[in-house]
């Protein structure tokens, strides 16, 4: 028995593009985020870190500063680009000719929300897949919110964020005192 591949609407997007979009607010970027990007590069030729403008969140760092912090993490890697988006991530992925959206999962509690997002994205645009990556065990307990809270109260977050992010957090919380 032989099978024939029949083109359909799903094949219109360049599935071999090797481009993935990793969206988030990255306020700030953590070593867990960096780990997800580096591991994504094992599967995709290019990863676009897309900083989402979320009007429901009040970020500590302005968008331009977050972009600069993320860019500084990947200066040595030409396969990572940093961009911003204020619309639907799935629409952005199509505009970038991406075949996938990468999402990191830390715990079961993340999965419920991320699964809902993946389903709606699939309903809106069947050509873009969602790829879930489990956060490395070293980073499973950290989030940007936890990092900011610890830094705000003088906690030692070294080793949880890139050095330049640590310096930016210290400066930000020194200014506010």
C-alpha positions in Angstrom: 0.0 0.0 0.0 1.3 3.4 -0.8 0.3 6.8 0.4 0.2 10.0 -1.6 0.6 13.4 0.0 -2.1 15.7 -1.1 -1.6 19.5 -0.7 -4.2 21.2 1.4 -4.6 24.5 3.3 -2.3 23.3 6.0 0.6 23.1 3.5 0.4 26.7 2.4 2.8 28.0 5.1 6.4 27.0 4.6 6.6 24.1 7.1 10.3 23.7 6.4 10.9 27.3 7.2 12.6 26.3 10.4 11.4 29.5 12.1 9.8 29.5 15.5 8.4 32.3 17.5 8.9 32.4 21.3 6.5 35.0 22.7 6.4 36.5 26.1 6.7 39.7 28.1 10.1 38.8 29.4 9.9 41.3 32.2 12.7 40.4 32.8 14.2 37.6 30.8 15.4 34.7 33.1 17.9 31.9 32.7 14.8 29.7 32.2 13.8 31.7 29.1 17.4 31.6 27.8 17.4 27.9 28.2 14.1 27.5 26.2 15.6 29.6 23.4 18.8 27.6 23.3 16.9 24.3 23.3 14.5 25.6 20.6 17.5 26.2 18.4 18.1 22.4 18.4 14.8 22.0 16.6 14.5 25.2 14.5 16.9 27.1 12.3 15.8 30.4 13.7 14.0 31.6 16.8 12.3 34.9 17.0 11.9 36.1 20.6 8.7 38.2 20.3 8.2 40.6 23.2 4.4 40.9 23.5 2.8 44.1 24.4 0.3 43.1 27.0 -1.9 46.1 28.2 -3.2 44.0 31.1 0.3 43.9 32.7 2.3 46.7 34.1 5.9 45.8 33.3 8.8 46.9 35.5 11.0 47.5 32.4 9.7 49.6 29.5 9.5 47.7 26.2 12.6 49.2 24.7 14.6 48.2 27.8 13.3 44.6 27.7 14.2 44.3 24.0 17.7 45.5 24.8 18.0 43.0 27.7 16.9 40.1 25.6 19.1 41.1 22.7 22.1 41.2 25.0 21.5 37.6 25.9 21.9 36.4 22.3 24.5 38.8 20.7 26.7 35.8 19.8 23.9 33.9 18.1 22.7 35.1 14.7 19.9 32.5 14.7 18.0 34.4 17.4 16.3 37.7 16.6 14.3 39.9 18.9 11.1 41.7 17.9 8.0 43.1 19.4 4.3 42.4 18.6 1.1 43.8 19.9 -1.4 41.6 18.1 -2.2 37.9 18.2 0.9 35.8 18.4 -0.4 33.4 15.8 -0.9 36.2 13.3 2.6 37.4 14.0 3.9 33.9 13.5 2.2 33.8 10.0 3.7 37.2 9.1 7.1 35.9 10.0 6.6 32.7 8.0 7.1 30.7 11.2 6.0 27.1 11.4 5.7 27.0 15.2 5.1 28.9 18.4 7.3 27.7 21.3 6.0 27.8 24.8 7.8 26.8 28.0 6.1 24.8 30.7 7.2 24.7 34.4 4.4 22.8 36.0 1.0 21.3 35.5 -0.5 24.6 36.4 1.1 26.2 33.4 -0.2 23.4 31.1 -3.9 24.3 31.5 -3.5 27.9 30.4 -1.0 27.0 27.7 -3.2 24.2 26.3 -6.1 26.7 26.0 -3.8 29.1 24.1 -2.6 26.4 21.8 -6.1 25.3 21.0 -7.3 28.8 20.1 -4.2 29.4 18.1 -4.8 26.1 16.2 -8.4 27.1 15.6 -7.4 30.6 14.3 -4.5 29.3 12.2 -4.1 25.6 11.5 -0.7 26.0 9.8 1.1 27.1 12.9 1.9 24.4 15.5 2.5 25.0 19.2 5.6 23.2 20.6 5.8 22.8 24.4 9.2 22.5 26.0 9.5 21.6 29.7 11.7 24.0 31.5 15.0 22.6 32.6 14.9 21.3 36.2 17.4 24.0 37.2 14.8 26.7 36.3 11.5 25.0 37.1 10.9 27.2 40.2 11.6 30.6 38.7 9.4 33.0 36.9 9.8 36.7 36.0 7.3 37.6 38.8 9.2 35.6 41.4 12.5 37.1 40.3 11.2 40.6 40.5 9.7 40.0 44.0 12.9 38.5 45.3 15.0 41.3 43.8 12.6 44.0 45.2 13.3 42.6 48.7 17.0 42.3 48.3 17.1 38.5 47.6 20.1 37.0 45.9 18.9 36.1 42.4 22.4 35.7 40.9 22.5 32.6 38.8 18.8 32.9 38.0 19.1 35.7 35.5 21.9 36.7 33.1 24.4 39.0 34.8 23.3 42.1 32.8 19.7 41.5 33.9 20.8 41.2 37.5 22.5 44.6 37.2 19.5 46.1 35.6 17.2 44.8 38.4 19.5 46.1 41.1 19.6 49.5 39.4 15.8 49.6 39.0 15.2 48.7 42.7 17.9 51.0 43.9 16.2 53.9 42.0 12.9 53.2 43.6 14.2 53.4 47.2 
